[in-house]
Amino acid sequence: MFNNSSKIMFMVILMVGTMITVSANSWLGAWMGLEINLLSFIPLMSGNNNLMSSEASLKYFLTQALASSVLLFAIILFMLENNSIDTNSNSITSMMIISSLLMKSGAAPFHFWFPNVMEGLSWMNSLILMTWQKLAPLMLMSYLSMNSFIMVSMLLSVIIGSLGGLNQTSLRKLMAYSSINHLGWMLITIYSSEKIWISYFMFYSFLSFNLIFLFNIFKISHINQLFSLFMTSKTFKFTMFLNLLSLGGLPPFLGFLPKWLVIQTLSINNQMFVMTVLTVMTLVTLYFYLRLCYSAFMLNYYEPNWMTEVNFSNFSMNFYLLLSFISSFGLFLVSIIYFML
């Protein structure tokens, strides 16, 4: 991506669009930032001369254009009604704003476009869609007051994100449903603590980058390709699957830390029902990650390696191993630092 000057330009505009939205002092300015962000991401998506990426970019454009038009309509309606936007009301216009932002971020029940678009993208574009593109809508939702519609969307995101990944063989769709599940966790933290949701977002982005960095280098797209990978290096294979478990939130790994913070906050606020649903559905997510890892952790498992050799430089290997070490032992390091302070 970064050896093409036009893509670097669009990448900078993409970031500027998000910054405009986050720092805007009016809803119209926030809408304008979202539009800049959308129109700069489309060329990044469709630049591979690939039929699937062209289809994905068209689906993405149509969905985001619909969400943007609903958002703009709701903003104008609000300003006509009240001469200012009262985000604390539970009116229809407030629900329209929330619905459009949920559609932009890919939360359930507006998630229908997300796995299909992910399937047609390259790994680096998928990473941008899973992480950076969620930042602006989530930040705008944090300005709104909590209502029952957001709570329903949060519960649906966690449930659909968990159950949707059970029957997937494509790693992109698996990561997409995992992203929907994590989005449910982020939605509940937005209204509990701003620091926790930003921390959760950063941890999730780091763990997603950790996996996608490897998938991109080895051009892996499906589950069966994982089983015949790294037959010569058991250590490397183990670290990759430990990263998967960390993304799922298994306790000894770094991915459990943000979930731990959320569970602690929910128990302090006496939201036991929500906490139970989140925990149970995350166990379902962990099930399909463990299903991937099971064969790798069986030491006598062997399958012929049909994959072509990939030039994996020493720098890339050392960088990946460093990321994997942080992902695997980050929780211990954070605990030690916390107790020392």
ABEGO torsion letter per residue (X at the ends): XAABAAAAAAAAAAAAAAAAAAABABAAAAAAAAAAAAAAAAAAAAAAGBAAAAAAAAAAAAAAAAAAAAAAAAAAAAAAAAGBBBAABABAAAAAAAAAAAAAAGBOAAAAAAAAAAAABBAAAAAAAAAAAAAAAAAAAAABBBBAAAAAAAAAAAAAAAAAAAABABAAAAAAAAAAAAAAAAAAAAAABAAAAAAAAAAAAAAAAAAAAAAAAAGBABAAAAAABGAABAAAAAAAAAAAAAAAGBAABAAAAAAAAAAAAAAAAGBAAAAAAAAAAAAAAAAAAAAAAAAAABAABBBBBABBBBBBBAAAAAAAAAAAAAAAAAAAAAAAAAAAX
